[in-house]
Amino acid sequence: MNYTLPVEKFIEKLNEQLKLRGFTYQTKKSYCYHVRSLLKFLNKSRLNLNNEGVKSYLLSLNLSNNSIRLKVMAIRFFFLEVLGEKLDYTKIPAPKKVKSLPKVLSKEEIKILINSTENLKHKLIIKLLYSSGLRLQEIIDLKRKEIDFDRKIIFVNSGKGRKDRITLLSDELKIDLLKYFSCYNFYTDYLFEGRKGKYSKKSVQKVLENASKNIHKKVTSHTLRHSFATHLLEAGTDIRYIQKLLGHSDLKTTEIYTHVSTKNLSNIKSPLDDL
């Protein structure tokens, strides 16, 4: 008898449950990827779809705690919502999330990144990520009508967690955007366009990769988002305003930037200087 698991049928049912729960596209994609990986492993190894099978799958992986944690969350959802069973948390625990300090660039490094390209669109992408604190998906989804030049704000519709918010539109970026609008022929509603509609994530990542060669550091959209938050904090902006601009539900998430801010550290005298 063939005991092969019907992978795609399970994934179809998983997709249905994720859709009913209103999960974002990225979360649905991630959960389906992790569950499909599990099911393929079980088919190859001929192990059962149960606690022991999941445990064997996780033990076969050489991943970080955070990566394993994501897989466990996806598999738990699959078991509960698709199979109608609960994973044994004592046998399949979710590893503790490793909290690392965000990587932040100096203002001088930000200037080098901005000045590293003559391409107007690429320059705008770097400026927008740094000046507004937008996430990668948010800048991809941003439409021209969501930029309010008069009030100098940017509307972020259905950001992470499907939450709407507003963030800053800098004076310098406002001028650059108006230049961009005047010289570019748009064929969609999106601010940044690619060959197949809106700009792709890979295209933005390539822009940052090329620019980062000038400062010899790996720069991602989140690096610029972290720099945005940290520089605002160092300039004296109330952390609760920064929380709103970033779209954080919990102030504790925003407070991590107090650990990388050097504003108060610069006023502390090293004991070596008193010798």
ABEGO torsion letter per residue (X at the ends): XBABBBAAAAAAAAAAAAAAAGBBAAAAAAAAAAAAAAAAAAAAAGBBBBAAAAAAAAAABBBBAAAAAAAAAAAAAAAAAAAGBBBBAAABBBBBBBBBBBBBBBAAAAAAAAAABABAAAAAAAAAAAAAGBBAAAAAABBAAABBAAAGBBBBBGBBGGBBBBBBBBAAAAAAAAAAAAABBBABABABBBAAEBBBAAAAAAAAAAAAAAAGBBBBAAAAAAAAAAAAAAAGBBAAAAAAAAGBABAAAAAAAAAABAAAAAABBBAAAAX
